[in-house]
Amino acid sequence: YIGSTLGVVFAGDLFTLLFFWEVMAWASLFLIWYRKTEASWGAGFRYIMVHSVGGILLFAGVVLQLQATGGDISWGFEKLAWGTPASYMILLAFMINGAVPPLHAWLSDAYPEATVTGTVFLNAFTTKSAIYVMLRGFTGVELLMWLGAIMAVYGIIYALIVNDIRRVLAYHIISQGGYMVAGIGIGTGLAVGGAIAHALCYTMCKTLLFMSASAVLAATGTAKMSDLGGLYKYMPKTFWMWMIGAASISGFPLFSVFVSKPLVIESAVLANQPWPWLLLEIASVGTFLCLAVKIPYLTWHEREKPANIVAHDPPLNMMIGMGILAVLCIGVAVYPHAMYNMITPAVEELASEVGSFEHYIAHPYAPKIVVELSMFFLFAFPAFWWVLR
């Protein structure tokens, strides 16, 4: 599965891209089926049916593209000609893997049914591969800006109301993917840089959250918040790993997403797009309420642990895995220029102008950004307690 995603990344022609795209779909299927439950069999079947449709769309788009170009199968960093039947087909295929609504249901259906470790890998590769190929082929397509902004709010609404922790995280993949898709659609240097940076930072902290949720599932046998509670006394290390991931994905200063998500939000302001900006900001508040407040409260603190639940921190190897990601979540925020320097060549390749990106990364902790995000947290947290009953 991982090898096929690397094949997608390094593909230099459309047939290679198509081949590894299909291998990626079938290889990832077994991470769902290997849980060997009735729910996982059904979810896996639906998963591969949807991705088969995506593969057919991509194949049709490749054939139409070859006809339009006289047989040229190259796949570089230049944008595909938007508005042609080939571009529509190819983008639809990419949108399926990127879980862009209304083509998203496979993700929230299948990911929570995968194996304990399989979900961790699914989070890190399929949707991020789709974001990568969208960057290569469709940077600056305005439709993606609107789809991404809607996607961010759509995912967080469902994440706030579902009961299963891993299903919450699955819907939240859709929400956070919206920031990346919106950045691709805006297409400026700051937006493209923000989309790439957010893909990196978000993957670190979301993988940490999936590991923490999987540790709860492995220890207790359930990931439903209604069946849990009071786990802090029994799983304190897992709780603090979760909180590092939650603080990171919420965008707290000195945690990873603080140096990525604001780039996309600020790019919407500079592009004079108030409605996408507002939707992205609303999704930010929802992320904080959902992952930094709701899940920790209901899972670790709300009440005493049910008598039928046996809970304990996971074994050393799982704690090491979570610990490595926790260090990365903090490290990339403390020294963000290591990441910024790495992605700058890609920004220069994909965006028509990079001035705003260069200006912003010189001041990642500008007082304006710190104050703005702190205000969201200060107002959102009391609101949660006000409506808690």
Protein Blocks (a to p, Z undefined) as FASTA:
>chain_A
ZZmmmmmmmpcbfklmmmmmmmmmmmmmmmmmmnopaklmmmmmmmmmmmmmmmmmmmmm
mmmmmmmnoopabdcfbdcdehiaklmmmmmmmmmmnopafklmmmmmmmmmmcfklmmm
mmmmmmmmmmmmmmmmmgoiaklmmmmmmmmmmmmmmmmmmmblklmmmmmmmmmmmmmm
mmmmnopaklmmmmmmmmmmmmmmmmmmmmmmmmmmmmnopacfklgghklmmmmmlmmm
mmmmmmmmnopghiaklmmmmmmmmmmmmnopaklmmmmmmmmmmmmmmmmmmmmmmmmm
mpccdfklccddddfklmmmmmmmmmmmmmmmmmmmlmmmmmmmmmmmmpmbfklmmmmm
mmmmgfklmmmmmmmmmmmmmmmmmmmZZ
